């Protein structure tokens, strides 16, 4: 039975393994840098580090604005319908990213001192990321769309291992500035090696491809802004109200939460190209059954994961974060674990079906709506409850978002699709 299941799902299993190595390598290096910063920096400086990163990645959203995600979708489509178009995607998408990141960089330099004050100095160190991060995501989208998961994983793993020693030295020697500079070095090396691994491109503008990418990326970009408001804006609110050290506590739990969800997101990106193909071929009955079965399985796995995390993670805190208030960390963790079972199937549904199926409007509208609600609740609850007010707002808005998005997608879209 096991052998039969493997043979039937061989491609998905193999791609999942390589994608896990790739994302695990990238996330692992990022998480290791995170741990090093937490250990080597004071809680206050660590809070500043995460605050600056949150601002930078907010700028990156506008630099990328969904181009990398749209690229993955269209590369998968072109791979099934017109392979010649794939050769023009990299250059045309890069042109769009270059102009958008140039505008964001100029605006940051002009208005940064006014809005960021004394922390503008730190932002300057991370400005290269505004271009480098979208470019790595663009290459990632192309590799995923072509299902070259093995090559992508090997490149990412090699890059991470090659940069880890330099990263440690920089953080050890230069502290907060070293931690910021290390982000640039990691992404620069990753872009360089990804570029070496993909040479099937043409340096020629194609208006049709640019139109396809930008029209769909606008929806994805708006969704990314909504997602930021829905998840990451909490850090900006904490920083604005002077809760700099509390950012460190929030971000520790947030990183662990992301780490827990990573395997599900990996699985979603691996199955996404095939799901795009099935939607294109109108295999709706097959997709309906697949969605129901996978959602139930992931809900069960998510529940077990939450229970295991509840038992194991307090020990992890005592080993790696003993200089922090362990009671605060554990309290935040226990509240956030409520979301794990639901986020398991909901995140997978978005990455594996909603976006690849061309229904990104659902995710975009829900993210913007509940992202705005999250921001409002953050501002209302932070004064009476402090850091825990942010946690309460996060849990409430994420529960509402999951219910609205997934219910609408299934009952208004999937059930009405006919072969």
DOLO-159368 format. One record per residue (C-alpha): x, y, z; residue in three letters; residue number from 1. Coordinates in nm, 4 decimals. Layout:
PT        c1        c2        c3  residuo  num
PT         X         Y         Z      ALA  NUM
...
***
This chain:
PT        c1        c2        c3  residuo  num
PT    0.0000    0.0000    0.0000      UNK    1
PT    0.2816    0.2414    0.0898      UNK    2
PT    0.4660    0.1604   -0.2315      UNK    3
PT    0.1488    0.2118   -0.4351      UNK    4
PT    0.0881    0.5498   -0.2684      UNK    5
PT    0.4486    0.6532   -0.3357      UNK    6
PT    0.4302    0.5555   -0.7016      UNK    7
PT    0.1048    0.7483   -0.7428      UNK    8
PT    0.2459    1.0611   -0.5765      UNK    9
PT    0.6143    1.0204   -0.6623      UNK   10
PT    0.6543    1.3607   -0.8263      UNK   11
PT    0.4855    1.5489   -0.5419      UNK   12
PT    0.6806    1.3617   -0.2732      UNK   13
PT    1.0139    1.4126   -0.4500      UNK   14
PT    0.9476    1.7802   -0.5144      UNK   15
PT    0.8328    1.8259   -0.1552      UNK   16
PT    1.1585    1.6798   -0.0228      UNK   17
PT    1.3714    1.9071   -0.2395      UNK   18
PT    1.1512    2.2085   -0.1674      UNK   19
PT    1.1786    2.1306    0.2040      UNK   20
PT    1.5572    2.1274    0.1754      UNK   21
PT    1.5497    2.4567   -0.0141      UNK   22
PT    1.3105    2.6427    0.2147      UNK   23
PT    1.4556    2.4736    0.5203      UNK   24
PT    1.8019    2.5899    0.4171      UNK   25
PT    1.6891    2.9469    0.3600      UNK   26
PT    1.4624    2.9606    0.6637      UNK   27
PT    1.7191    2.7741    0.8679      UNK   28
PT    1.9890    3.0307    0.7949      UNK   29
PT    1.7461    3.3142    0.8618      UNK   30
PT    1.6377    3.1496    1.1849      UNK   31
PT    2.0002    3.0901    1.2867      UNK   32
PT    2.0770    3.4575    1.2282      UNK   33
PT    1.7703    3.5335    1.4355      UNK   34
PT    1.8933    3.3105    1.7214      UNK   35
PT    2.2433    3.4587    1.7031      UNK   36
PT    2.1007    3.8094    1.7242      UNK   37
PT    1.8798    3.7123    2.0161      UNK   38
PT    2.1816    3.5688    2.2007      UNK   39
PT    2.4440    3.8292    2.1076      UNK   40
PT    2.2327    4.1464    2.1206      UNK   41
PT    2.0581    4.2939    2.4203      UNK   42
PT    1.6778    4.2509    2.4235      UNK   43
PT    1.6442    4.6206    2.3377      UNK   44
PT    1.8849    4.6076    2.0407      UNK   45
PT    1.7191    4.2870    1.9294      UNK   46
PT    1.3872    4.4717    1.9342      UNK   47
PT    1.5404    4.7516    1.7236      UNK   48
PT    1.6775    4.4910    1.4787      UNK   49
PT    1.3326    4.3385    1.4253      UNK   50
PT    1.1684    4.6795    1.4047      UNK   51
PT    1.4067    4.7875    1.1258      UNK   52
PT    1.3548    4.4577    0.9427      UNK   53
PT    0.9768    4.5011    0.9656      UNK   54
PT    1.0020    4.8471    0.8067      UNK   55
PT    1.2372    4.7189    0.5356      UNK   56
PT    1.0173    4.4258    0.4410      UNK   57
PT    0.7216    4.6619    0.4243      UNK   58
PT    0.9177    4.8576    0.1612      UNK   59
PT    1.0024    4.5296   -0.0148      UNK   60
PT    0.6311    4.4554   -0.0558      UNK   61
PT    0.6005    4.7640   -0.2775      UNK   62
PT    0.9215    4.6795   -0.4625      UNK   63
PT    0.8027    4.3315   -0.5511      UNK   64
PT    0.4267    4.3951   -0.5406      UNK   65
PT    0.3390    4.0386   -0.6296      UNK   66
PT    0.5611    4.0044   -0.9378      UNK   67
PT    0.7450    3.6993   -0.8022      UNK   68
PT    0.4210    3.5145   -0.7151      UNK   69
PT    0.2634    3.6048   -1.0489      UNK   70
PT    0.5798    3.4795   -1.2205      UNK   71
PT    0.5425    3.1350   -1.0657      UNK   72
PT    0.1818    3.1137   -1.1852      UNK   73
PT    0.2506    3.2215   -1.5426      UNK   74
PT    0.5684    3.0177   -1.5784      UNK   75
PT    0.3648    2.7089   -1.4820      UNK   76
PT    0.1001    2.8039   -1.7396      UNK   77
PT    0.3548    2.8793   -2.0125      UNK   78
PT    0.5314    2.5535   -1.9354      UNK   79
PT    0.2069    2.3706   -2.0170      UNK   80
PT    0.0929    2.5822   -2.3126      UNK   81
PT    0.3793    2.7831   -2.4694      UNK   82
PT    0.7311    2.7043   -2.3448      UNK   83
PT    0.8933    2.9707   -2.5648      UNK   84
PT    0.7375    3.2479   -2.3520      UNK   85
PT    0.9288    3.1279   -2.0456      UNK   86
PT    1.2516    3.2621   -2.1935      UNK   87
PT    1.1163    3.6183   -2.1801      UNK   88
PT    0.9766    3.6120   -1.8258      UNK   89
PT    1.2967    3.6779   -1.6286      UNK   90
PT    1.4024    3.9915   -1.8168      UNK   91
PT    1.0568    4.1467   -1.8386      UNK   92
PT    0.9762    4.0774   -1.4730      UNK   93
PT    1.3187    4.2153   -1.3725      UNK   94
PT    1.2469    4.5383   -1.5616      UNK   95
PT    0.9244    4.5855   -1.3673      UNK   96
PT    1.0986    4.5101   -1.0366      UNK   97
PT    1.3861    4.7475   -1.1171      UNK   98
PT    1.1571    5.0453   -1.1777      UNK   99
PT    0.9358    4.9753   -0.8770      UNK  100
PT    1.2300    4.9282   -0.6386      UNK  101
PT    1.4001    5.2401   -0.7760      UNK  102
PT    1.0902    5.4459   -0.6937      UNK  103
PT    1.0674    5.2966   -0.3435      UNK  104
PT    1.4375    5.3634   -0.2804      UNK  105
PT    1.4118    5.7273   -0.3894      UNK  106
PT    1.1012    5.7849   -0.1768      UNK  107
PT    1.2729    5.6264    0.1246      UNK  108
PT    1.5800    5.8474    0.0868      UNK  109
PT    1.3674    6.1617    0.0493      UNK  110
PT    1.1036    6.1006    0.3166      UNK  111
PT    1.2835    5.8530    0.5441      UNK  112
PT    1.4454    6.1128    0.7731      UNK  113
PT    1.1066    6.2774    0.8296      UNK  114
PT    0.9096    5.9654    0.9235      UNK  115
PT    1.1788    5.7372    1.0685      UNK  116
PT    1.3804    5.9872    1.2699      UNK  117
PT    1.6889    5.8448    1.4388      UNK  118
PT    1.6240    5.4952    1.3003      UNK  119
PT    1.6575    5.6176    0.9392      UNK  120
PT    2.0323    5.5563    0.9769      UNK  121
PT    1.9705    5.1826    1.0184      UNK  122
PT    1.7304    5.1673    0.7231      UNK  123
PT    2.0069    5.2891    0.4905      UNK  124
PT    2.2051    4.9741    0.5675      UNK  125
PT    1.9166    4.7569    0.4482      UNK  126
PT    1.8157    4.9498    0.1352      UNK  127
PT    1.9933    4.6979   -0.0946      UNK  128
PT    1.7407    4.4403    0.0273      UNK  129
PT    1.4607    4.6394   -0.1363      UNK  130
PT    1.5985    4.5193   -0.4715      UNK  131
PT    1.7732    4.1938   -0.3745      UNK  132
PT    1.4803    4.0306   -0.1919      UNK  133
PT    1.2289    4.0689   -0.4810      UNK  134
PT    1.4931    3.9433   -0.7238      UNK  135
PT    1.5499    3.6257   -0.5205      UNK  136
PT    1.1725    3.5773   -0.5045      UNK  137
PT    1.1537    3.6235   -0.8827      UNK  138
PT    1.4097    3.3498   -0.9445      UNK  139
PT    1.2340    3.1355   -0.6847      UNK  140
PT    0.9071    3.1781   -0.8745      UNK  141
PT    1.0677    3.0760   -1.2036      UNK  142
PT    1.2334    2.7678   -1.0552      UNK  143
PT    0.9074    2.6673   -0.8842      UNK  144
PT    0.7014    2.7248   -1.1970      UNK  145
PT    0.9370    2.4942   -1.3866      UNK  146
PT    0.9319    2.2480   -1.0934      UNK  147
PT    1.3116    2.2618   -1.0634      UNK  148
PT    1.2935    2.2041   -0.6911      UNK  149
PT    1.6124    1.9986   -0.6685      UNK  150
PT    1.8317    2.2649   -0.8273      UNK  151
PT    1.6673    2.5384   -0.6220      UNK  152
PT    1.7228    2.3473   -0.2986      UNK  153
PT    2.0899    2.2774   -0.3706      UNK  154
PT    2.1570    2.6419   -0.4573      UNK  155
PT    1.9871    2.7711   -0.1439      UNK  156
PT    2.1545    2.5175    0.0809      UNK  157
PT    2.4999    2.5921   -0.0595      UNK  158
PT    2.4430    2.9660   -0.0250      UNK  159
PT    2.3342    2.9326    0.3352      UNK  160
PT    2.6292    2.7181    0.4351      UNK  161
PT    2.8740    2.9461    0.2545      UNK  162
PT    2.7466    3.2627    0.4239      UNK  163
PT    2.6900    3.1390    0.7774      UNK  164
PT    3.0496    3.1932    0.8988      UNK  165
PT    3.0591    3.5486    0.7599      UNK  166
PT    2.7247    3.6229    0.9215      UNK  167
PT    2.8444    3.5064    1.2637      UNK  168
PT    3.1647    3.7125    1.2409      UNK  169
PT    2.9726    4.0261    1.1424      UNK  170
PT    2.7221    3.9946    1.4262      UNK  171
PT    2.9929    3.9111    1.6790      UNK  172
PT    3.2151    4.2024    1.5760      UNK  173
PT    2.9676    4.4763    1.4806      UNK  174
PT    2.6568    4.3832    1.6780      UNK  175
PT    2.3353    4.5374    1.5459      UNK  176
PT    2.4977    4.6831    1.2331      UNK  177
PT    2.6620    4.3482    1.1589      UNK  178
PT    2.3249    4.1753    1.1846      UNK  179
PT    2.1744    4.4182    0.9341      UNK  180
PT    2.4653    4.3961    0.6892      UNK  181
PT    2.4566    4.0151    0.7031      UNK  182
PT    2.1066    4.0209    0.5530      UNK  183
PT    2.2389    4.2014    0.2446      UNK  184
PT    2.5284    3.9597    0.2009      UNK  185
PT    2.3079    3.6523    0.2217      UNK  186
PT    2.0585    3.7783   -0.0381      UNK  187
PT    2.3336    3.9077   -0.2681      UNK  188
PT    2.5077    3.5706   -0.2728      UNK  189
PT    2.1747    3.3938   -0.3274      UNK  190
PT    2.0845    3.6150   -0.6272      UNK  191
PT    2.4268    3.5587   -0.7831      UNK  192
PT    2.4108    3.1793   -0.7632      UNK  193
PT    2.0448    3.1618   -0.8702      UNK  194
PT    2.1367    3.3681   -1.1773      UNK  195
PT    2.4171    3.1247   -1.2610      UNK  196
PT    2.1697    2.8350   -1.2440      UNK  197
PT    1.9172    2.9779   -1.4907      UNK  198
PT    2.0403    3.0866   -1.8329      UNK  199
PT    1.7364    3.0189   -2.0566      UNK  200
PT    1.6318    3.3827   -2.0949      UNK  201
PT    1.6080    3.6482   -2.3657      UNK  202
PT    1.6905    4.0172   -2.3219      UNK  203
PT    1.3878    4.1426   -2.5097      UNK  204
PT    1.0846    4.3361   -2.3941      UNK  205
PT    0.7524    4.1611   -2.4387      UNK  206
PT    0.4537    4.3853   -2.3720      UNK  207
PT    0.2111    4.0927   -2.3481      UNK  208
PT    0.4148    3.9213   -2.0763      UNK  209
PT    0.4618    4.2470   -1.8865      UNK  210
PT    0.0858    4.3083   -1.9047      UNK  211
PT    0.0066    3.9541   -1.7874      UNK  212
PT    0.2515    3.9746   -1.4981      UNK  213
PT    0.1639    4.3247   -1.3805      UNK  214
PT   -0.2142    4.2844   -1.4045      UNK  215
PT   -0.2105    3.9721   -1.1904      UNK  216
PT    0.0700    4.0966   -0.9635      UNK  217
PT   -0.1351    4.4026   -0.8672      UNK  218
PT   -0.3909    4.1737   -0.7041      UNK  219
PT   -0.1147    3.9711   -0.5386      UNK  220
PT    0.0602    4.2916   -0.4299      UNK  221
PT   -0.2550    4.4249   -0.2688      UNK  222
PT   -0.2879    4.0867   -0.1018      UNK  223
PT    0.0701    4.1195    0.0265      UNK  224
PT   -0.0108    4.4592    0.1775      UNK  225
PT   -0.3181    4.3078    0.3396      UNK  226
PT   -0.1082    4.0171    0.4674      UNK  227
PT    0.1414    4.2610    0.6167      UNK  228
PT   -0.1370    4.4495    0.7929      UNK  229
PT   -0.2811    4.1145    0.8971      UNK  230
PT    0.0462    3.9877    1.0490      UNK  231
PT    0.3540    4.2141    1.0477      UNK  232
PT    0.2076    4.5578    1.1158      UNK  233
PT    0.1939    4.4569    1.4833      UNK  234
PT    0.5678    4.5250    1.5082      UNK  235
PT    0.5295    4.8749    1.3648      UNK  236
PT    0.2523    4.9501    1.6153      UNK  237
PT    0.4657    4.8233    1.9046      UNK  238
PT    0.7565    5.0369    1.7859      UNK  239
PT    0.5376    5.3442    1.7382      UNK  240
PT    0.4085    5.3200    2.0949      UNK  241
PT    0.7583    5.2675    2.2362      UNK  242
PT    0.7382    4.8940    2.3080      UNK  243
PT    1.0803    4.8250    2.1542      UNK  244
PT    1.1910    4.5481    2.3880      UNK  245
PT    0.8472    4.3842    2.3622      UNK  246
PT    0.9075    4.3541    1.9873      UNK  247
PT    1.1778    4.0998    2.0702      UNK  248
PT    0.9277    3.8798    2.2569      UNK  249
PT    0.6642    3.9140    1.9864      UNK  250
PT    0.9107    3.8320    1.7112      UNK  251
PT    1.0506    3.5240    1.8870      UNK  252
PT    0.7034    3.3700    1.8978      UNK  253
PT    0.6249    3.4904    1.5463      UNK  254
PT    0.9399    3.3274    1.4058      UNK  255
PT    0.8613    2.9991    1.5808      UNK  256
PT    0.5036    3.0149    1.4524      UNK  257
PT    0.6353    3.0707    1.0977      UNK  258
PT    0.8782    2.7822    1.1406      UNK  259
PT    0.5923    2.5513    1.2427      UNK  260
PT    0.3894    2.6490    0.9356      UNK  261
PT    0.6808    2.6270    0.6902      UNK  262
PT    0.6328    2.2569    0.5935      UNK  263
PT    0.2714    2.3270    0.4987      UNK  264
PT    0.3685    2.6247    0.2851      UNK  265
PT    0.6376    2.4136    0.1193      UNK  266
PT    0.3801    2.1471    0.0364      UNK  267
PT    0.1510    2.4146   -0.1047      UNK  268
PT    0.4163    2.5585   -0.3369      UNK  269
PT    0.5106    2.2086   -0.4560      UNK  270
PT    0.1526    2.1143   -0.5480      UNK  271
PT    0.0637    2.4598   -0.6856      UNK  272
PT    0.1980    2.4063   -1.0431      UNK  273
PT   -0.0019    2.0832   -1.0792      UNK  274
PT   -0.3125    2.2510   -0.9383      UNK  275
PT   -0.2718    2.5376   -1.1862      UNK  276
PT   -0.2599    2.2782   -1.4621      UNK  277
PT   -0.5705    2.0992   -1.3278      UNK  278
PT   -0.7640    2.4263   -1.3079      UNK  279
PT   -0.6562    2.5058   -1.6659      UNK  280
PT   -0.7773    2.1612   -1.7783      UNK  281
PT   -1.1028    2.2058   -1.5784      UNK  282
PT   -1.0627    1.8915   -1.3671      UNK  283
PT   -1.3014    2.0343   -1.1095      UNK  284
PT   -1.4407    1.7114   -0.9597      UNK  285
PT   -1.0903    1.5885   -0.8920      UNK  286
PT   -0.9954    1.9215   -0.7332      UNK  287
PT   -1.3055    1.9287   -0.5093      UNK  288
PT   -1.2343    1.5870   -0.3626      UNK  289
PT   -0.8661    1.6669   -0.3230      UNK  290
PT   -0.9360    1.9903   -0.1354      UNK  291
PT   -1.1775    1.8249    0.1109      UNK  292
PT   -0.9454    1.5335    0.1845      UNK  293
PT   -0.6314    1.7443    0.2257      UNK  294
PT   -0.8038    2.0042    0.4458      UNK  295
PT   -0.9218    1.7357    0.6910      UNK  296
PT   -0.5794    1.5709    0.7067      UNK  297
PT   -0.4035    1.9036    0.7648      UNK  298
PT   -0.6500    2.0030    1.0379      UNK  299
PT   -0.5664    1.6802    1.2253      UNK  300
PT   -0.1911    1.7214    1.1729      UNK  301
PT   -0.2150    2.0839    1.2868      UNK  302
PT   -0.3872    1.9820    1.6104      UNK  303
PT   -0.1147    1.7264    1.6864      UNK  304
PT    0.1551    1.9820    1.6039      UNK  305
PT    0.0025    2.2352    1.8438      UNK  306
PT   -0.0019    1.9780    2.1255      UNK  307
PT    0.3591    1.8755    2.0658      UNK  308
PT    0.4685    2.2405    2.0507      UNK  309
PT    0.2900    2.3119    2.3783      UNK  310
PT    0.4952    2.0402    2.5478      UNK  311
PT    0.8352    2.0929    2.3847      UNK  312
PT    0.8815    2.4653    2.3174      UNK  313
PT    0.9037    2.5817    2.6827      UNK  314
PT    1.2176    2.3662    2.7108      UNK  315
PT    1.3508    2.5284    2.3923      UNK  316
PT    1.2967    2.8715    2.5514      UNK  317
PT    1.4917    2.7751    2.8627      UNK  318
PT    1.7878    2.6645    2.6507      UNK  319
PT    1.8084    2.9446    2.3925      UNK  320
PT    1.6256    3.2412    2.5477      UNK  321
PT    1.7056    3.2132    2.9167      UNK  322
PT    1.7926    3.5855    2.9337      UNK  323
PT    1.4322    3.6706    2.8452      UNK  324
PT    1.1208    3.6547    3.0630      UNK  325
PT    1.0199    3.2905    3.0107      UNK  326
PT    0.6740    3.3407    3.1590      UNK  327
PT    0.5952    3.6084    2.9000      UNK  328
PT    0.7272    3.3938    2.6146      UNK  329
PT    0.5287    3.0896    2.7248      UNK  330
PT    0.2091    3.2896    2.7745      UNK  331
PT    0.2256    3.4374    2.4246      UNK  332
PT    0.3064    3.0945    2.2805      UNK  333
PT    0.0062    2.9270    2.4432      UNK  334
PT   -0.2297    3.1884    2.3016      UNK  335
PT   -0.0834    3.1680    1.9506      UNK  336
PT   -0.0945    2.7878    1.9383      UNK  337
PT   -0.4747    2.8142    1.9211      UNK  338
PT   -0.4319    2.9211    1.5587      UNK  339
PT   -0.2028    2.6379    1.4443      UNK  340
PT   -0.4620    2.3744    1.3420      UNK  341
PT   -0.6661    2.6272    1.1428      UNK  342
PT   -0.3627    2.7936    0.9856      UNK  343
PT   -0.2341    2.4531    0.8692      UNK  344
PT   -0.5164    2.3897    0.6252      UNK  345
PT   -0.6000    2.7567    0.5580      UNK  346
PT   -0.2462    2.8599    0.4560      UNK  347
PT   -0.2150    2.5501    0.2403      UNK  348
PT   -0.5477    2.6237    0.0716      UNK  349
PT   -0.4305    2.9734   -0.0224      UNK  350
PT   -0.0877    2.8731   -0.1552      UNK  351
PT   -0.1911    2.5480   -0.3232      UNK  352
PT   -0.5334    2.6367   -0.4674      UNK  353
PT   -0.6612    2.9932   -0.4342      UNK  354
PT   -0.3647    3.1756   -0.5897      UNK  355
PT   -0.2680    2.9061   -0.8469      UNK  356
PT   -0.6331    2.8724   -0.9487      UNK  357
PT   -0.6566    3.2421   -1.0342      UNK  358
PT   -0.8823    3.3330   -0.7397      UNK  359
PT   -0.6381    3.5723   -0.5756      UNK  360
PT   -0.9148    3.8350   -0.5436      UNK  361
PT   -1.0649    3.6323   -0.2589      UNK  362
PT   -0.7417    3.6352   -0.0626      UNK  363
PT   -0.6734    4.0001   -0.1470      UNK  364
PT   -1.0116    4.1319   -0.0333      UNK  365
PT   -1.0073    3.9273    0.2879      UNK  366
PT   -0.6480    4.0211    0.3728      UNK  367
PT   -0.7014    4.3917    0.3193      UNK  368
PT   -1.0286    4.3876    0.5147      UNK  369
PT   -0.9014    4.1930    0.8138      UNK  370
PT   -0.5576    4.3529    0.7920      UNK  371
PT   -0.7248    4.6909    0.8428      UNK  372
PT   -0.9288    4.5460    1.1304      UNK  373
PT   -0.6098    4.4084    1.2857      UNK  374
PT   -0.4420    4.7494    1.2684      UNK  375
PT   -0.7424    4.9197    1.4286      UNK  376
PT   -0.7602    4.6592    1.7068      UNK  377
PT   -0.3855    4.6903    1.7656      UNK  378
PT   -0.4194    5.0628    1.8259      UNK  379
PT   -0.7276    5.0208    2.0464      UNK  380
PT   -0.5921    4.7335    2.2584      UNK  381
PT   -0.2260    4.8237    2.3036      UNK  382
PT   -0.2952    5.1028    2.5520      UNK  383
PT   -0.5035    4.8984    2.8023      UNK  384
PT   -0.3230    4.5633    2.7525      UNK  385
PT    0.0240    4.6428    2.6146      UNK  386
PT    0.1902    4.3546    2.4305      UNK  387
PT   -0.0969    4.1167    2.5092      UNK  388
PT   -0.3359    4.3573    2.3371      UNK  389
PT   -0.1466    4.2920    2.0148      UNK  390
PT   -0.1774    3.9165    2.0725      UNK  391
PT   -0.5536    3.9417    2.1340      UNK  392
PT   -0.5966    4.1443    1.8141      UNK  393
PT   -0.3903    3.8928    1.6163      UNK  394
PT   -0.5883    3.5901    1.7304      UNK  395
PT   -0.9283    3.7500    1.6723      UNK  396
PT   -0.8521    3.8840    1.3245      UNK  397
PT   -0.6844    3.5625    1.2081      UNK  398
PT   -0.9832    3.3548    1.3168      UNK  399
PT   -1.2217    3.5872    1.1332      UNK  400
PT   -0.9987    3.5906    0.8244      UNK  401
PT   -0.9751    3.2114    0.8029      UNK  402
PT   -1.3512    3.1702    0.8396      UNK  403
PT   -1.4345    3.4351    0.5772      UNK  404
PT   -1.1740    3.3359    0.3152      UNK  405
PT   -1.2068    2.9599    0.3243      UNK  406
PT   -1.5853    2.9525    0.3592      UNK  407
PT   -1.6287    3.1834    0.0616      UNK  408
PT   -1.3750    2.9964   -0.1515      UNK  409
PT   -1.5340    2.6576   -0.0972      UNK  410
PT   -1.9069    2.7336   -0.0956      UNK  411
PT   -1.9109    3.0167   -0.3520      UNK  412
PT   -1.6392    2.8970   -0.5884      UNK  413
PT   -1.5438    2.5297   -0.5595      UNK  414
PT   -1.8935    2.3839   -0.5097      UNK  415
PT   -2.0192    2.5780   -0.8140      UNK  416
PT   -1.7463    2.4636   -1.0511      UNK  417
PT   -1.8660    2.2110   -1.3058      UNK  418
PT   -1.6605    1.9916   -1.5366      UNK  419
***
